[in-house]
Amino acid sequence: MPYKDPEKQKEWKRKWAKENPDSKREWVKKNRDKVRESNLKSQKKNWDKQLARVRKWAKKNPEKINANAARRRARKMNAEIELTEHEKHDIHYLYTIAKWKSEHLGQPYHVDHIVPLDHDDCIHHPINLKVVVGSENSSKKNKLTDEAIALLPTVQKIKQERRRNAQQKTSKETC
């Protein structure tokens, strides 16, 4: 490096990195073990800072934490299907609404699966989700309501279509 002054050296590195954007990617690909080892050392060294950063993020984004938890529960119940970007956005929007209502209306709001996750035909999909008062969601538990029974044919159809599409996609990839 042409400079002994640390500030000029940093400036030179930034300029060179801008002019050669692919070089770092290539180096990282060639030296994955070094990168992984360096990252692990950094994580161990800065564990407290990293934990604080994650906790701060989680506190600011409870709707994302809740959406991820619901998706994980759906996966465990075999109710997760492949979603489009628009559907993912809709789910995120529902959790954002629940967060906003909880903060501004003074009582907890939940995103509820209309057809409960315990049901065989349940899917984690925007059509099967709604924002409800927390006490209503808790009292409903895993019961099939009239609304859920009316929604079942639509949910079953979506689930079958997505599973079929996923099977076709995997069969094309294996051929």
N, C-alpha and C positions, 0 to 999 in steps of 0.2 A: 504494500500500500504506500502511496507516494507521500503521505502526510504523517508527521509525528504528533501534531496537535490532535487530541482526541475528537474535538468538535469537527474539525475539517475532515478527519478520517470518517466519522459517522456520515457527514454530508456526502462524501465521495462514495461510500457504500450504498447510501440511499439512491443516489444518481445512477450508479452502476446497476443496481437492482431494477430500477425503472427501465433502463435501456436493455436489460437482459432478463426479462420476466421468466423465461422458460428454464434458465440455467439452474435456479434453485430447485424447481420441481424435478429436474433430471437428477440433480445431486441427491435429493431426498429419496428418489426411487432407487438409486444405486446404493444408498447407505441406510437402508431401513433399520438395520440393527443398531447403528450408531444413534439414529434419531430416536428410536424407541428407548434406548438406554439413557440418553440425555433427558428425554421427557420424564422417565421414571425418577431419575435423580432430582429433577426440578420439582416434581410432585412431592417427593419425600421431604425435600428441603423446605418447600413452601406449603406444607399440608394445612396449616392453620389459616393461611391467607386464602387458599383455594376453598376450604370448607366455609369460611366466612362469605366468600363471593357466591358460592352455590346457595347458601342459606338466604342471602340478600336477594338473589334472583328468585328463589322460591317464594319469598315473602311478597315480592312485587308481582308475581305471576301465579296466583293460586288457581286461576281458571285453567292454566296449562297443566299444572300438577294434577288437578281433578280430571281433566280430559285424558291425560296419560294413564291415570289410575283406572278410569272406566274402560279404556281400550285394553289395558292389561287384564282386567276382570273378564272382559268379553272374550279375549283370546283364551283364557283358562276355561271358559264355558263353551268354547268352539263357536262363538257367535261373531267372530271378527271376519269381515269380508274386505276385499280390496275396494278402496274408496277412490273416487276421482278427486282432483284438487278442489273442485267446487264443493263437494260433499265434506271434505276435511275442513274447508273454510266455514261451512255452515255449522259444523259441530263446534268449532272454536268460537264462533259467534254466539251460539247458545250458552256456552260456558261463560263468555264475557257478559252476556245479559244477566245470567244468574249472579255473577260477582257484583255487577252494578246494582241490581235490585237489592242484594243483601246489604251493600254499603249504604244505599240511599233510602231504603224503606224500613230499616231497623229490625228486620227478621231474616233468618237464613233462607235462602232459596237454593234449590238443587236442580240438577238436570236429571230427569227421571226417564228410565226406559219404559215406554208405554206397555210393550210386551216384555215382561221381566226377563232378565238374563237367565234365570233358572229354566225358562221354558225352552223346549227343543228348537222351536222356530224363531227364537230371538236373534236379532242382529244389532250390531252397534252401527247405526245408520241414522242420518238426520230425520228420516221419516218416522223413526221409532223413538225419538227423543222430544221432550218438552220441558220447559222451565216451570217448576212448581214450588209452592211453599214447602220448606223442609218438613214441617209437621205432617203435611198431607202425604209426602213421599214416605215418611217413616211409618205412618199408619197403614198405608197401602201394602207395604212389604212386597211379597212376590205373588200377589193375587192377580188373576186375570179379570180385569174390569170389562164393562161393556165396550168401552173405547178400544181396549186391547183386542177383544174378540172381533170387533169390526175391522181392525187393522191387520189381523192375522193373514188373510189371503194375499194382501199386498206385500207384506213382509216375507211370506213364503216364496212369492214369485221373484222378488228381488234376490233373495238368498239363493234360489235355484239358478237364476241367470248368472249371478256372479261366480258361483261355484263352477258352473259349466264353462264360463269364460276362463277361469283360472286353470281348469283342467286342459282346455284347448291350448292355452298358452304354454303350459308345461309340456304337453305332448309335442308341440311345434319345436320347442327348445331342445328336446331330447332326440328329435329326428335328425 
